[in-house]
Each structure stands twice: as C-alpha cells, then as structure tokens.
C-alpha cells in the first residue's frame, strides 16, 4: 500500500512557489495543533521581496506564515495558491 504522507524532513528547506511560478521563500518549519496533529502553517525563511505584496500573517519573531490550506502540491517545490494568501 502506497502512502501519501510527506515527512517533515522531506518538506523542510523546499522552495515555496505560487502556482503562477512566483518564488516566496523556503520552508523553515511547520506549525500544528498538538492535540489533533492538524497542520496549520508553514514558516517561511529567506522570503523574497514578492512576499511584501501579500498580506501574510507573521509570528512574534516577524517570520512569515503560509496557511497550510493554501498548499496545492508538494513535490520538488511546495506549490501554493496565491488566491488563498490574499
């Protein structure tokens, strides 16, 4: 039986791009609900200037957050829907 699970180690450090191909940065970490295990956000490192055009939530350390619900696919890149970020 094939598993569709993405381990954190396979997602960490991947380039985050919009489905239109705009680079947003790289995956630094993931936030999740500890009781349910539900994934909430990706924390972005090395964010690009393009992220200033988006209204992204920030951590108290001023790190950008991308809601996990905006993720379309995870492969060589993490692809997100820009419409879900605005």
RODREN-242137 format. One record per residue (C-alpha): residue in three letters; z, y, x. Coordinates in Angstrom, 1 decimal, m for minus. Layout:
N
+------+--------+--------+--------+
: code :     c3 :     c2 :     c1 :
+------+--------+--------+--------+
:  ALA :      Z :      Y :      X :
...
+------+--------+--------+--------+
% end
This chain:
86
+------+--------+--------+--------+
: code :     c3 :     c2 :     c1 :
+------+--------+--------+--------+
:  UNK :    0.0 :    0.0 :    0.0 :
:  UNK :   m1.1 :    3.3 :    1.4 :
:  UNK :    1.5 :    6.2 :    1.5 :
:  UNK :    0.6 :    9.8 :    0.7 :
:  UNK :    3.7 :   11.1 :    2.5 :
:  UNK :    3.5 :   13.9 :    5.0 :
:  UNK :    6.3 :   13.7 :    7.5 :
:  UNK :    7.7 :   17.0 :    8.8 :
:  UNK :    6.6 :   16.1 :   12.3 :
:  UNK :    3.0 :   15.9 :   11.1 :
:  UNK :    3.2 :   19.3 :    9.3 :
:  UNK :    5.2 :   21.2 :   11.9 :
:  UNK :    3.1 :   23.5 :   14.0 :
:  UNK :   m0.1 :   23.2 :   11.9 :
:  UNK :   m2.2 :   26.2 :   11.3 :
:  UNK :   m1.9 :   27.7 :    7.8 :
:  UNK :   m5.1 :   29.0 :    6.3 :
:  UNK :   m6.3 :   30.1 :    2.9 :
:  UNK :   m8.9 :   28.2 :    1.1 :
:  UNK :  m11.2 :   31.1 :    2.0 :
:  UNK :  m10.5 :   30.4 :    5.7 :
:  UNK :   m8.2 :   33.3 :    6.5 :
:  UNK :   m5.5 :   32.4 :    9.1 :
:  UNK :   m1.9 :   33.1 :    8.1 :
:  UNK :    0.1 :   31.6 :   11.0 :
:  UNK :    1.7 :   28.3 :   11.8 :
:  UNK :    4.3 :   26.1 :   10.1 :
:  UNK :    7.7 :   26.7 :   11.8 :
:  UNK :    9.9 :   24.9 :    9.3 :
:  UNK :   10.3 :   23.9 :    5.7 :
:  UNK :   13.0 :   24.8 :    3.2 :
:  UNK :   14.0 :   22.3 :    0.5 :
:  UNK :   16.6 :   21.7 :   m2.2 :
:  UNK :   19.2 :   19.4 :   m0.7 :
:  UNK :   20.3 :   17.7 :   m3.9 :
:  UNK :   16.8 :   16.8 :   m5.2 :
:  UNK :   14.8 :   16.9 :   m2.0 :
:  UNK :   12.3 :   19.2 :   m3.6 :
:  UNK :   10.3 :   21.2 :   m1.1 :
:  UNK :   10.5 :   25.0 :   m1.7 :
:  UNK :    8.8 :   27.0 :    1.1 :
:  UNK :    7.0 :   26.8 :    4.4 :
:  UNK :    8.4 :   29.2 :    7.0 :
:  UNK :    5.7 :   30.8 :    9.0 :
:  UNK :    5.7 :   31.5 :   12.7 :
:  UNK :    3.2 :   33.7 :   14.6 :
:  UNK :    2.0 :   35.3 :   11.4 :
:  UNK :   m1.4 :   37.0 :   11.6 :
:  UNK :   m2.0 :   40.7 :   10.6 :
:  UNK :   m3.7 :   39.4 :    7.4 :
:  UNK :   m0.3 :   38.4 :    6.0 :
:  UNK :    0.6 :   42.1 :    5.6 :
:  UNK :   m1.9 :   42.2 :    2.7 :
:  UNK :    0.1 :   39.5 :    0.9 :
:  UNK :    3.3 :   40.0 :   m0.9 :
:  UNK :    5.2 :   37.2 :    0.7 :
:  UNK :    8.9 :   36.6 :    0.4 :
:  UNK :   10.9 :   36.8 :    3.6 :
:  UNK :   14.0 :   35.1 :    5.0 :
:  UNK :   17.1 :   37.2 :    6.0 :
:  UNK :   15.6 :   36.8 :    9.6 :
:  UNK :   12.4 :   38.5 :    8.4 :
:  UNK :   10.4 :   35.3 :    8.6 :
:  UNK :    7.6 :   34.9 :    6.0 :
:  UNK :    7.8 :   32.2 :    3.4 :
:  UNK :    4.9 :   30.5 :    1.7 :
:  UNK :    5.8 :   28.7 :   m1.6 :
:  UNK :    5.2 :   25.0 :   m1.4 :
:  UNK :    3.5 :   25.2 :   m4.8 :
:  UNK :    0.7 :   27.2 :   m3.1 :
:  UNK :   m0.3 :   24.3 :   m0.9 :
:  UNK :   m3.7 :   22.8 :   m1.8 :
:  UNK :   m4.0 :   20.2 :    1.0 :
:  UNK :   m2.5 :   19.1 :    4.3 :
:  UNK :   m4.8 :   17.7 :    6.9 :
:  UNK :   m5.9 :   19.2 :   10.2 :
:  UNK :   m4.7 :   22.5 :    8.6 :
:  UNK :   m2.3 :   23.4 :    5.8 :
:  UNK :   m4.6 :   25.0 :    3.2 :
:  UNK :   m3.0 :   27.3 :    0.6 :
:  UNK :   m4.3 :   29.1 :   m2.4 :
:  UNK :   m4.2 :   32.8 :   m1.8 :
:  UNK :   m4.1 :   33.5 :   m5.5 :
:  UNK :   m0.7 :   31.7 :   m5.6 :
:  UNK :    0.6 :   34.0 :   m2.9 :
:  UNK :   m0.1 :   37.3 :   m4.5 :
+------+--------+--------+--------+
% end
